[in-house]
Amino acid sequence: MNKINICIISGSSRPENLTFRVAKAIQNISLNFKEIKQIDFLDLRENDFPTVGRQDIKKDSLSSFQKQFISSMENAHLIFICMPEYNWITNPELINIFHQIGNKNFKTCFENKVFATAGVSHGRGGRRPCIEFHTLLNKLISFMDAYGIVSPLIFESHETDKNIDSNGNLLNNEIYNNTIKRFVNYSIQITKKWHHIE
């Protein structure tokens, strides 16, 4: 049986952030699936991608974090993107990274990938940044003539600090726990269909 490689992006650079908790929870849940071969975890607290318009990245002069980020995306079948909600949009650093790699020099980051998005909020939120990021992902995939898909199922992590601890362990909210588990399972199942994995 073929196996799935997963890349999980924790898309907040704040020192203590809730996005990390959701990303770790997704990692913990994914480990329960026999189809999973490898999980790479990317933490934006180490981000050093330059700002678009000031400097473009080049394949032959990447930093260690940039190399790891791009390599993890290239090797993945399924890419989870966990993003915070700031004023109804997501972290501009995360958007900037995808603008930096959103050209044909880095097409391998988008080719034959399934993208699944989770929006993270301290209160009630998370949907809008995912929907806006779907627009960006679909634009990049189509612009590069890549064959990748964005999963339609979004996970909205409400009141995250009350539902996941700092190590990514789910707490006692049954509805929340069932919803995030369904999100991970759906993302893995659609990846299996996309890659014809039995």
C-alpha positions as CSV (number, residue, x, y, z in Angstrom):
1,M,0.0,0.0,0.0
2,N,1.2,3.5,-0.8
3,K,1.7,6.0,2.0
4,I,1.0,9.6,2.5
5,N,3.5,12.3,3.3
6,I,2.0,15.3,5.2
7,C,3.3,18.8,5.7
8,I,1.7,20.9,8.4
9,I,2.3,24.6,8.4
10,S,1.7,26.5,11.6
11,G,1.1,30.0,10.2
12,S,1.6,32.4,13.1
13,S,4.9,34.0,14.1
14,R,3.8,35.2,17.5
15,P,5.9,33.7,20.3
16,E,2.9,32.1,22.1
17,N,0.2,31.4,19.5
18,L,-2.9,29.3,19.2
19,T,-2.2,28.3,15.6
20,F,0.7,26.1,16.9
21,R,-1.8,24.3,19.1
22,V,-4.1,23.5,16.2
23,A,-1.2,22.4,14.0
24,K,0.1,20.1,16.8
25,A,-3.4,18.7,17.3
26,I,-3.6,17.9,13.6
27,Q,-0.2,16.2,13.8
28,N,-1.3,14.1,16.8
29,I,-4.6,13.0,15.1
30,S,-2.8,12.2,11.8
31,L,-0.4,9.8,13.6
32,N,-3.4,7.5,14.2
33,F,-3.8,6.8,10.5
34,K,-1.9,3.8,9.1
35,E,-1.7,5.5,5.7
36,I,0.7,8.1,7.0
37,K,4.4,7.7,6.2
38,Q,5.9,11.0,7.3
39,I,4.8,14.3,8.8
40,D,6.9,17.5,8.4
41,F,6.1,20.3,10.7
42,L,6.8,23.9,9.7
43,D,6.6,26.7,12.3
44,L,6.5,30.3,11.1
45,R,8.2,31.5,14.3
46,E,11.4,30.7,12.4
47,N,10.3,32.5,9.2
48,D,12.9,34.5,7.3
49,F,11.3,34.9,3.9
50,P,11.9,38.4,2.6
51,T,9.1,40.7,1.8
52,V,7.8,40.5,-1.7
53,G,8.7,43.6,-3.7
54,R,11.9,44.2,-1.8
55,Q,13.7,40.9,-2.5
56,D,12.8,37.7,-4.4
57,I,14.0,34.3,-3.2
58,K,16.3,32.3,-5.5
59,K,16.6,28.5,-5.6
60,D,20.4,28.6,-5.4
61,S,20.6,30.9,-2.3
62,L,17.9,29.8,0.1
63,S,18.3,30.0,3.9
64,S,18.0,26.8,5.9
65,F,14.4,27.6,6.9
66,Q,13.4,28.4,3.3
67,K,15.0,25.2,2.1
68,Q,13.1,23.2,4.7
69,F,9.8,24.9,3.9
70,I,10.1,24.3,0.2
71,S,11.4,20.8,0.5
72,S,8.6,19.8,3.0
73,M,6.0,21.1,0.6
74,E,7.6,19.4,-2.4
75,N,7.7,16.0,-0.6
76,A,4.1,16.2,0.7
77,H,1.0,14.7,-0.7
78,L,-1.2,16.6,1.7
79,I,-0.4,20.1,3.1
80,F,-2.4,21.4,6.1
81,I,-2.2,25.2,6.4
82,C,-3.2,26.5,9.9
83,M,-3.7,30.2,9.9
84,P,-4.6,32.8,12.6
85,E,-7.3,35.3,12.0
86,Y,-6.1,38.9,12.4
87,N,-8.9,41.4,11.8
88,W,-10.8,39.0,9.5
89,I,-7.7,38.1,7.4
90,T,-4.7,35.9,8.0
91,N,-1.1,36.5,8.9
92,P,0.5,38.7,6.2
93,E,3.7,36.7,6.6
94,L,2.0,33.5,5.5
95,I,0.5,35.3,2.4
96,N,4.0,36.7,1.7
97,I,5.6,33.3,1.7
98,F,3.1,32.0,-0.8
99,H,3.6,35.0,-3.0
100,Q,7.4,34.3,-2.9
101,I,7.0,30.6,-3.9
102,G,4.1,31.3,-6.2
103,N,6.0,31.1,-9.5
104,K,7.1,28.4,-11.9
105,N,10.5,28.1,-10.2
106,F,8.7,26.5,-7.3
107,K,5.9,24.7,-9.1
108,T,6.8,21.5,-7.4
109,C,5.4,23.0,-4.2
110,F,1.9,22.9,-5.8
111,E,2.0,20.0,-8.3
112,N,-0.1,17.0,-7.2
113,K,-0.8,18.5,-3.8
114,V,-4.0,18.5,-1.7
115,F,-4.2,21.6,0.4
116,A,-6.4,21.7,3.6
117,T,-7.0,24.8,5.6
118,A,-7.8,25.5,9.2
119,G,-8.6,29.0,10.6
120,V,-7.7,29.7,14.2
121,S,-9.4,32.1,16.5
122,H,-9.3,33.1,20.2
123,G,-13.0,33.8,19.9
124,R,-15.5,32.9,17.1
125,G,-13.8,33.0,13.8
126,G,-11.4,31.3,11.3
127,R,-13.6,30.9,8.2
128,R,-12.8,34.1,6.3
129,P,-9.0,33.8,6.2
130,C,-9.4,30.2,4.9
131,I,-11.8,31.3,2.1
132,E,-9.4,34.1,1.2
133,F,-6.4,31.8,1.2
134,H,-8.4,29.4,-1.0
135,T,-8.5,32.2,-3.6
136,L,-4.8,32.6,-3.4
137,L,-4.0,28.9,-3.6
138,N,-6.4,28.3,-6.6
139,K,-4.9,31.3,-8.4
140,L,-1.3,30.0,-7.9
141,I,-2.2,26.5,-9.0
142,S,-3.9,27.6,-12.1
143,F,-1.2,30.2,-13.0
144,M,1.5,27.6,-12.9
145,D,-0.6,25.0,-14.8
146,A,-0.1,22.7,-11.8
147,Y,-2.4,19.8,-11.0
148,G,-3.3,20.4,-7.3
149,I,-6.6,20.8,-5.4
150,V,-7.8,22.8,-2.4
151,S,-10.0,20.7,-0.2
152,P,-13.5,22.2,0.2
153,L,-13.8,21.3,3.9
154,I,-12.5,24.1,6.2
155,F,-11.9,23.7,9.9
156,E,-12.8,26.7,12.1
157,S,-11.1,26.5,15.4
158,H,-13.2,28.6,17.8
159,E,-12.1,29.5,21.3
160,T,-8.9,27.5,20.7
161,D,-7.3,28.1,24.1
162,K,-10.3,26.4,25.7
163,N,-10.2,23.4,23.5
164,I,-6.6,22.5,22.9
165,D,-3.7,22.7,25.3
166,S,-0.2,24.0,24.6
167,N,1.0,20.6,23.4
168,G,-1.8,20.1,21.0
169,N,-3.8,17.7,23.2
170,L,-7.6,18.0,22.8
171,L,-9.5,18.9,25.9
172,N,-13.1,18.1,26.8
173,N,-15.3,19.7,24.1
174,E,-16.8,16.7,22.3
175,I,-18.2,18.8,19.5
176,Y,-14.9,20.5,18.9
177,N,-13.0,17.2,19.1
178,N,-15.3,15.4,16.7
179,T,-15.1,18.3,14.2
180,I,-11.3,18.5,14.1
181,K,-11.0,14.7,13.8
182,R,-13.6,14.8,10.9
183,F,-11.5,17.5,9.2
184,V,-8.3,15.5,9.4
185,N,-10.0,12.3,8.3
186,Y,-11.7,14.1,5.3
187,S,-8.4,15.6,4.3
188,I,-6.6,12.3,4.3
189,Q,-9.5,10.5,2.5
190,I,-9.6,13.1,-0.3
191,T,-5.8,12.8,-0.6
192,K,-6.1,9.0,-1.0
193,K,-8.6,9.6,-3.8
194,W,-6.5,12.2,-5.5
195,H,-3.4,10.0,-5.4
196,H,-5.2,6.7,-6.0
197,I,-4.1,5.2,-2.7
198,E,-6.0,2.1,-1.6
